[in-house]
Amino acid sequence: MFLYQLLNFFFVASKKEEDSKYDLSLYKRGDLLEVPRTLFTHFGIYLGNNRVAHLIPDILPSISKNKSAIAKMVTNNRLLFGVIAKVASVRVDTVEDFAYGSEIKLNHMDKVCGQPPLDGDEVARRAEKLLGSVTYSLLWYNCEHYVMYCRYGMAISYQTYQFCTTVRKIVFSRMSAYLTALCGVCTMFYMGCVTTLTVLLTVFISFTIWMAA
C-alpha cells in the first residue's frame, strides 16, 4: 500500500476540475499541435472532440497495471523516466492534458516543412492507426517523428537534427582537437606510458577530430 502511494506521489498528477482555457473551436481534425515540454517541444495530432493523439514517453505502464492511474495526465517525472527507460506509447488525451498548461502552437510546422500536409482525415487516421506501446528513441523515434509521418508522410525530426548539429559542432571542433591532444599528452606523462602506440593513438584521435571539424 505504501509503495502504491509513493508511486502515485511521484508519477500521477492530481488535477482539479476546471474549465478549459483552450478554445477547441480553433482546432480541426488532423491539425498538428505543439507545446513546450521539459527541454524540447512536444507534438500531437488533433483528432476532434477534445482528443489529441501523441507519442509520449511514460514509465508508469512498466511499473504499474493500474489503468486509471496510467490514463491520467503524464507528468514530467513519468516522462523523464520514460525517456531513460526508452518506453513510450501513442495515446489519446484531452487538449488540456496534452498541453500540460502551456500555450499551443497550431500547424506551425506547415511553415517549416517543405512538404504540403495531407488531408486532415488522413492525418487523423494515420495517428489513430499507430495507437499503442512503442519503443522510444530520443534521436530516432520521438513525438516529432510520429506527427511528421502522420501529417506530411515522412518521419523526420527537426529537433533531432538541430541537437545533433549542435553536438557535432561541440565535439568536432578545432578546440576539441587541441584539448584531445593536450589531454593525451598529459595522460601519457602522468601515467608514465609514453610509447609509440600511445603517441600514435593520441595523434590519430586528435587528427581525426581536426579533419572532421
C-alpha beads as a LAMMPS data file, in Angstrom:
LAMMPS data file: protein, C-alpha beads

213 atoms
212 bonds

1 atom types
1 bond types

-500.0 500.0 xlo xhi
-500.0 500.0 ylo yhi
-500.0 500.0 zlo zhi

Masses

1 110.0

Atoms # bond

1 1 1 0.000 0.000 0.000
2 1 1 2.817 2.379 0.896
3 1 1 4.624 1.594 -2.371
4 1 1 1.490 2.349 -4.378
5 1 1 1.048 5.693 -2.594
6 1 1 4.694 6.521 -3.226
7 1 1 4.319 5.789 -6.937
8 1 1 1.228 7.958 -7.039
9 1 1 3.124 10.800 -5.381
10 1 1 5.879 10.766 -7.990
11 1 1 4.133 9.675 -11.160
12 1 1 0.429 10.540 -11.005
13 1 1 -0.784 14.076 -11.413
14 1 1 -3.547 15.398 -9.225
15 1 1 -5.955 17.687 -11.059
16 1 1 -8.834 19.882 -10.082
17 1 1 -11.896 20.084 -12.236
18 1 1 -11.742 23.399 -14.021
19 1 1 -12.963 24.998 -17.193
20 1 1 -10.728 24.569 -20.208
21 1 1 -8.593 27.570 -21.088
22 1 1 -8.246 26.313 -24.658
23 1 1 -10.661 27.298 -27.423
24 1 1 -11.429 23.968 -29.094
25 1 1 -13.165 25.713 -31.984
26 1 1 -9.718 26.688 -33.279
27 1 1 -8.711 23.091 -33.931
28 1 1 -9.755 20.847 -36.800
29 1 1 -9.325 17.101 -37.192
30 1 1 -5.794 16.425 -38.405
31 1 1 -4.272 19.657 -37.079
32 1 1 -0.748 19.498 -35.680
33 1 1 -0.427 20.885 -32.154
34 1 1 2.836 21.676 -30.402
35 1 1 3.693 22.802 -26.888
36 1 1 6.921 23.356 -24.916
37 1 1 7.613 20.390 -22.624
38 1 1 10.775 19.937 -20.497
39 1 1 13.779 20.760 -22.720
40 1 1 12.045 20.024 -26.011
41 1 1 8.845 20.757 -27.908
42 1 1 6.062 18.191 -27.692
43 1 1 3.810 17.400 -30.665
44 1 1 0.385 15.861 -31.168
45 1 1 -2.366 15.375 -33.748
46 1 1 -5.841 16.706 -33.018
47 1 1 -8.493 14.035 -33.607
48 1 1 -11.554 16.130 -32.850
49 1 1 -13.898 16.202 -29.843
50 1 1 -11.173 17.434 -27.476
51 1 1 -8.888 14.472 -28.238
52 1 1 -5.190 14.619 -29.110
53 1 1 -3.093 11.639 -30.219
54 1 1 0.547 11.966 -29.240
55 1 1 3.611 9.820 -28.702
56 1 1 4.922 10.372 -25.199
57 1 1 7.494 8.557 -23.040
58 1 1 5.906 7.145 -19.883
59 1 1 7.477 4.899 -17.255
60 1 1 4.241 4.167 -15.385
61 1 1 2.909 1.332 -17.616
62 1 1 6.188 -0.517 -16.963
63 1 1 5.831 -0.437 -13.184
64 1 1 2.077 -0.430 -12.650
65 1 1 -1.015 -2.087 -14.101
66 1 1 -3.390 0.468 -12.632
67 1 1 -5.228 1.584 -15.772
68 1 1 -6.896 4.562 -14.126
69 1 1 -3.530 5.909 -12.956
70 1 1 -1.924 5.315 -16.353
71 1 1 -4.797 7.114 -18.088
72 1 1 -4.175 10.293 -16.110
73 1 1 -2.056 13.120 -17.456
74 1 1 1.593 12.142 -17.956
75 1 1 3.655 14.202 -15.529
76 1 1 7.196 15.354 -16.216
77 1 1 8.527 12.736 -13.779
78 1 1 6.813 9.968 -15.712
79 1 1 8.022 11.454 -18.986
80 1 1 11.688 11.796 -17.989
81 1 1 11.896 8.285 -16.538
82 1 1 10.207 7.004 -19.699
83 1 1 12.886 8.664 -21.836
84 1 1 15.611 6.966 -19.793
85 1 1 13.873 3.581 -19.955
86 1 1 13.016 4.074 -23.664
87 1 1 9.362 3.180 -23.117
88 1 1 6.545 5.204 -24.628
89 1 1 3.092 4.951 -26.099
90 1 1 0.938 6.689 -28.643
91 1 1 -2.079 7.638 -26.562
92 1 1 -5.108 9.902 -26.717
93 1 1 -5.539 12.676 -24.157
94 1 1 -7.639 15.782 -23.814
95 1 1 -6.235 19.043 -25.121
96 1 1 -5.679 20.185 -21.520
97 1 1 -3.700 17.083 -20.576
98 1 1 -1.683 17.206 -23.783
99 1 1 -0.795 20.887 -23.380
100 1 1 0.211 20.492 -19.706
101 1 1 -0.666 24.120 -19.079
102 1 1 1.397 25.521 -21.959
103 1 1 0.365 27.672 -24.892
104 1 1 -0.439 25.657 -28.016
105 1 1 1.007 26.443 -31.436
106 1 1 -1.246 25.386 -34.299
107 1 1 0.179 23.890 -37.507
108 1 1 3.442 25.771 -37.005
109 1 1 5.365 23.027 -38.830
110 1 1 3.493 23.842 -42.055
111 1 1 5.779 26.879 -42.336
112 1 1 8.913 24.826 -41.700
113 1 1 8.289 21.658 -43.686
114 1 1 8.596 21.873 -47.458
115 1 1 6.075 19.056 -47.886
116 1 1 2.377 20.034 -48.057
117 1 1 0.200 18.466 -45.343
118 1 1 -2.059 15.530 -46.109
119 1 1 -5.828 15.717 -45.860
120 1 1 -6.966 16.192 -42.267
121 1 1 -8.933 12.944 -42.103
122 1 1 -5.976 11.003 -43.494
123 1 1 -3.682 12.611 -40.920
124 1 1 -6.033 11.629 -38.102
125 1 1 -6.450 8.081 -39.457
126 1 1 -2.684 7.624 -39.508
127 1 1 -2.438 8.954 -35.963
128 1 1 -5.161 6.599 -34.719
129 1 1 -3.691 3.594 -36.512
130 1 1 -0.428 3.900 -34.565
131 1 1 -2.002 3.982 -31.095
132 1 1 -0.320 1.700 -28.568
133 1 1 3.041 0.971 -26.973
134 1 1 6.228 1.837 -28.866
135 1 1 9.966 1.731 -28.271
136 1 1 11.118 5.291 -27.716
137 1 1 14.284 6.864 -29.046
138 1 1 15.166 10.477 -28.366
139 1 1 17.064 10.674 -31.653
140 1 1 15.404 8.166 -33.973
141 1 1 11.730 7.915 -32.966
142 1 1 10.152 10.611 -30.848
143 1 1 6.894 12.567 -30.856
144 1 1 8.034 14.738 -33.760
145 1 1 8.816 11.733 -35.969
146 1 1 5.308 10.472 -35.214
147 1 1 3.417 13.646 -36.131
148 1 1 5.597 14.370 -39.155
149 1 1 4.769 10.945 -40.561
150 1 1 1.072 11.415 -39.858
151 1 1 0.768 14.908 -41.336
152 1 1 3.430 15.006 -44.055
153 1 1 4.192 11.363 -44.800
154 1 1 7.828 11.484 -43.697
155 1 1 9.149 10.565 -40.259
156 1 1 11.736 13.253 -39.581
157 1 1 12.598 15.403 -36.579
158 1 1 13.959 18.922 -36.908
159 1 1 14.674 18.981 -33.173
160 1 1 16.854 15.897 -33.515
161 1 1 18.692 17.411 -36.466
162 1 1 19.371 20.639 -34.573
163 1 1 20.501 18.701 -31.498
164 1 1 22.892 16.511 -33.499
165 1 1 24.231 19.543 -35.362
166 1 1 24.944 21.323 -32.077
167 1 1 26.667 18.267 -30.598
168 1 1 28.734 17.865 -33.757
169 1 1 29.870 21.490 -33.582
170 1 1 30.961 20.996 -29.981
171 1 1 32.631 17.597 -30.349
172 1 1 34.139 18.009 -33.796
173 1 1 35.735 21.415 -33.382
174 1 1 39.306 22.658 -33.533
175 1 1 39.184 23.381 -29.823
176 1 1 38.204 19.751 -29.176
177 1 1 41.156 18.615 -31.276
178 1 1 43.530 20.815 -29.260
179 1 1 42.089 19.626 -25.945
180 1 1 42.208 15.975 -27.015
181 1 1 45.876 16.273 -27.951
182 1 1 46.674 18.111 -24.719
183 1 1 44.808 15.569 -22.574
184 1 1 46.520 12.723 -24.395
185 1 1 49.995 14.168 -23.808
186 1 1 49.269 14.960 -20.148
187 1 1 47.853 11.473 -19.567
188 1 1 50.869 9.787 -21.145
189 1 1 53.340 11.714 -18.993
190 1 1 51.245 11.376 -15.839
191 1 1 50.827 7.606 -16.293
192 1 1 54.400 7.186 -17.465
193 1 1 53.311 5.339 -20.585
194 1 1 54.915 7.305 -23.409
195 1 1 55.143 4.614 -26.057
196 1 1 54.883 4.547 -29.814
197 1 1 51.374 3.114 -29.550
198 1 1 50.045 5.780 -27.160
199 1 1 51.645 8.586 -29.183
200 1 1 50.155 7.278 -32.428
201 1 1 46.763 6.825 -30.776
202 1 1 46.768 10.397 -29.438
203 1 1 47.826 11.793 -32.802
204 1 1 45.269 9.698 -34.678
205 1 1 42.310 10.729 -32.487
206 1 1 43.301 14.407 -32.485
207 1 1 43.887 14.388 -36.245
208 1 1 40.521 12.706 -36.882
209 1 1 38.686 15.346 -34.846
210 1 1 40.677 18.095 -36.585
211 1 1 39.737 16.817 -40.038
212 1 1 36.070 16.425 -39.057
213 1 1 35.905 19.977 -37.691

Bonds

1 1 1 2
2 1 2 3
3 1 3 4
4 1 4 5
5 1 5 6
6 1 6 7
7 1 7 8
8 1 8 9
9 1 9 10
10 1 10 11
11 1 11 12
12 1 12 13
13 1 13 14
14 1 14 15
15 1 15 16
16 1 16 17
17 1 17 18
18 1 18 19
19 1 19 20
20 1 20 21
21 1 21 22
22 1 22 23
23 1 23 24
24 1 24 25
25 1 25 26
26 1 26 27
27 1 27 28
28 1 28 29
29 1 29 30
30 1 30 31
31 1 31 32
32 1 32 33
33 1 33 34
34 1 34 35
35 1 35 36
36 1 36 37
37 1 37 38
38 1 38 39
39 1 39 40
40 1 40 41
41 1 41 42
42 1 42 43
43 1 43 44
44 1 44 45
45 1 45 46
46 1 46 47
47 1 47 48
48 1 48 49
49 1 49 50
50 1 50 51
51 1 51 52
52 1 52 53
53 1 53 54
54 1 54 55
55 1 55 56
56 1 56 57
57 1 57 58
58 1 58 59
59 1 59 60
60 1 60 61
61 1 61 62
62 1 62 63
63 1 63 64
64 1 64 65
65 1 65 66
66 1 66 67
67 1 67 68
68 1 68 69
69 1 69 70
70 1 70 71
71 1 71 72
72 1 72 73
73 1 73 74
74 1 74 75
75 1 75 76
76 1 76 77
77 1 77 78
78 1 78 79
79 1 79 80
80 1 80 81
81 1 81 82
82 1 82 83
83 1 83 84
84 1 84 85
85 1 85 86
86 1 86 87
87 1 87 88
88 1 88 89
89 1 89 90
90 1 90 91
91 1 91 92
92 1 92 93
93 1 93 94
94 1 94 95
95 1 95 96
96 1 96 97
97 1 97 98
98 1 98 99
99 1 99 100
100 1 100 101
101 1 101 102
102 1 102 103
103 1 103 104
104 1 104 105
105 1 105 106
106 1 106 107
107 1 107 108
108 1 108 109
109 1 109 110
110 1 110 111
111 1 111 112
112 1 112 113
113 1 113 114
114 1 114 115
115 1 115 116
116 1 116 117
117 1 117 118
118 1 118 119
119 1 119 120
120 1 120 121
121 1 121 122
122 1 122 123
123 1 123 124
124 1 124 125
125 1 125 126
126 1 126 127
127 1 127 128
128 1 128 129
129 1 129 130
130 1 130 131
131 1 131 132
132 1 132 133
133 1 133 134
134 1 134 135
135 1 135 136
136 1 136 137
137 1 137 138
138 1 138 139
139 1 139 140
140 1 140 141
141 1 141 142
142 1 142 143
143 1 143 144
144 1 144 145
145 1 145 146
146 1 146 147
147 1 147 148
148 1 148 149
149 1 149 150
150 1 150 151
151 1 151 152
152 1 152 153
153 1 153 154
154 1 154 155
155 1 155 156
156 1 156 157
157 1 157 158
158 1 158 159
159 1 159 160
160 1 160 161
161 1 161 162
162 1 162 163
163 1 163 164
164 1 164 165
165 1 165 166
166 1 166 167
167 1 167 168
168 1 168 169
169 1 169 170
170 1 170 171
171 1 171 172
172 1 172 173
173 1 173 174
174 1 174 175
175 1 175 176
176 1 176 177
177 1 177 178
178 1 178 179
179 1 179 180
180 1 180 181
181 1 181 182
182 1 182 183
183 1 183 184
184 1 184 185
185 1 185 186
186 1 186 187
187 1 187 188
188 1 188 189
189 1 189 190
190 1 190 191
191 1 191 192
192 1 192 193
193 1 193 194
194 1 194 195
195 1 195 196
196 1 196 197
197 1 197 198
198 1 198 199
199 1 199 200
200 1 200 201
201 1 201 202
202 1 202 203
203 1 203 204
204 1 204 205
205 1 205 206
206 1 206 207
207 1 207 208
208 1 208 209
209 1 209 210
210 1 210 211
211 1 211 212
212 1 212 213
